[in-house]
Amino acid sequence: LVGDVENMDQYSVCYLCYPIWWGDLPMAVYSFLDSFDWSGKTIITVNTHEGSGKAGTPDKIQKYLPNAKVIEGIAMTGNTVQNSRDEARKQIEEWLAGLTVE
């Protein structure tokens, strides 16, 4: 892993963006999650996939970080993100317009 998030304490809501690899989070994402205290934070998931959707990862993250609140976010195909940027932007904008975080 390269880099770090400075002042993680100042964030109460975090968007966690990751690809689905073999039906799970990549190990690097687990390492990232281990790097901080997520107690009381809200985590909104955003992932790419090629057919597995969210693959149950929001629930896995919630179990991994029981003191955080995990909100199931958007799952998009990697193909859309990589090759149809306008469509990806449209999907994200529509999703964000309907998102409420308490």
C-alpha positions in Angstrom: 0.0 0.0 0.0 1.2 3.4 -0.9 0.2 6.6 0.9 -2.1 7.3 3.8 -5.2 9.2 4.6 -4.3 12.3 6.7 -6.6 13.3 9.5 -8.9 10.3 9.2 -10.5 11.5 12.5 -12.1 14.5 10.7 -14.2 12.3 8.5 -17.5 10.9 9.7 -18.7 9.6 6.3 -16.4 7.7 4.0 -16.9 6.2 0.5 -15.1 3.0 0.2 -14.5 2.2 -3.5 -13.1 -1.2 -4.5 -13.3 -3.9 -7.2 -14.7 -7.3 -6.5 -12.0 -10.0 -6.8 -13.1 -13.6 -6.7 -16.3 -12.7 -4.8 -14.6 -10.6 -2.1 -12.7 -7.5 -1.3 -9.1 -7.4 -2.4 -6.7 -8.0 0.5 -5.3 -4.5 0.1 -8.8 -3.2 1.0 -8.8 -5.3 4.2 -5.3 -3.9 5.0 -6.7 -0.4 4.5 -9.6 -1.1 6.8 -7.1 -2.4 9.4 -5.3 0.9 9.3 -7.9 3.0 11.0 -10.4 3.1 13.8 -13.8 3.1 12.1 -15.9 3.4 15.3 -18.8 5.7 14.7 -18.1 6.3 11.1 -20.4 5.7 8.2 -19.0 3.7 5.3 -20.8 3.9 1.9 -19.7 1.1 -0.4 -18.9 1.6 -4.1 -17.7 -1.3 -6.1 -17.0 -2.5 -9.6 -17.6 -6.1 -10.8 -18.0 -8.2 -13.9 -21.2 -10.0 -12.9 -21.1 -10.6 -9.2 -22.8 -7.3 -8.1 -21.9 -6.4 -4.5 -21.0 -10.1 -3.8 -22.2 -9.6 -0.2 -19.3 -7.3 0.5 -21.3 -4.6 2.4 -22.3 -7.3 5.0 -18.7 -8.6 5.1 -17.5 -5.1 5.8 -20.1 -4.6 8.5 -19.0 -7.8 10.2 -15.4 -6.9 9.9 -16.0 -3.4 11.3 -18.9 -3.9 13.8 -18.5 -0.4 15.3 -19.1 1.3 11.9 -22.3 1.8 10.0 -22.1 0.4 6.5 -24.5 1.6 3.8 -24.9 -0.5 0.7 -23.9 1.8 -2.1 -23.7 1.3 -5.9 -22.2 -1.6 -7.8 -21.2 -1.0 -11.4 -19.6 -3.2 -14.0 -16.0 -2.5 -14.6 -16.7 -2.5 -18.3 -19.1 0.4 -17.9 -16.7 2.4 -15.8 -13.8 1.8 -18.2 -15.6 2.0 -21.6 -18.8 4.1 -21.1 -17.8 7.0 -18.9 -21.0 9.0 -19.8 -23.2 6.1 -18.7 -21.1 5.5 -15.6 -21.4 9.2 -14.7 -25.2 9.1 -15.3 -25.6 6.0 -13.0 -23.5 7.6 -10.2 -25.3 11.0 -10.4 -28.7 9.2 -10.2 -27.5 7.1 -7.3 -26.1 10.1 -5.4 -29.4 12.1 -6.0 -31.3 9.4 -4.1 -28.7 8.8 -1.4 -29.5 9.8 2.2 -27.0 9.5 5.0 -28.1 9.9 8.5 
